Each structure stands twice: as C-alpha cells, then as structure tokens.
C-alpha cells in the first residue's frame, strides 16, 4: 500500500511540475512590436520653449536681490509651464508661510499668463476662480512668456504688500531679458 501511495504522489508531483512548466511557457510574453517612429514634419508634434535651470536660477536670484535691496524678507519660486517647481529661494528671515505662497503665486501667474494682481480683479466676476487647487489670487506672481506663450511663472511672498511682491517678481522677469 505504501508503494502505491508513494507512486501516486510522485506521479501527481511530476504532472503538476509538467503542467506548471507548460503553463509558464504558454504565458511567456510575445516579442514587443517595433517602435513607431514619429515624423516631426507631419504636424502632429509641437515644439515648446522651456526655461533652463540656469535661467530660472538667474531670475530667482535677481528677484531675491531686488527684495533685499529694499530690506524685504521674501521667498521666491520659479515654476515651469506645467507648474512644476524649478527653483525656490527663501531669503533670510522670510516667514514660514512665504514659501508655499510663492509657489502658488508662480503657478497662478503661469496658468493664466497674467500677473496675479490682474487676476485678483477677475474674482469680482468669477469668484470661484479662487477655488481652483494650487492657485493663490494675491498680487506677487508674474508670468514669463516667449513668443506670447507662457513658459514659466515667478512668485514672491513675504513683503508687507502684494504690490511689493509683484515688483520683485517683475525684477526676475526683467533679468531674463538680459
């Protein structure tokens, strides 16, 4: 009886192993199809302009320098066209809230390709604009454009007024023209 039980067990293990090997082989992925090549001349692609990290750093530093000349303690953020943060600088003594506010102002400016001081005025006709996640409708954000299209935003926060924040952000935009 032990030999029969052992033999049946061995046969079951062998069958399971064979079935597993066959199943594994049967589910092996097929060869990947060849990559499709895009033809840039076919109109399906668009070139876009992006701010380099060097240019973003130059703009952020010029912004911070402008604020420091007026003895203001601010944070500066530069974001790309998609709202991704490229550079942030936190000036000595800048308040803890200024970092996040600067990023949101930069995002808001690039999203609408307008200074945030102008966007604040739009809230009277469209008050729900302020409910869009990631935005901050306070003066202090300036867009950076190339060929009329927004490519980045500079946001500043921490000065006693949004007008000063925006003045410093504009100094960063001006630095990119040089």
Beta strands, then each sheet from edge to edge (+ up, - down):
strand 1: 75-80
strand 2: 85-90
strand 3: 141-146
strand 4: 149-157
sheet 1: 2+ 1- 4+ 3-
end
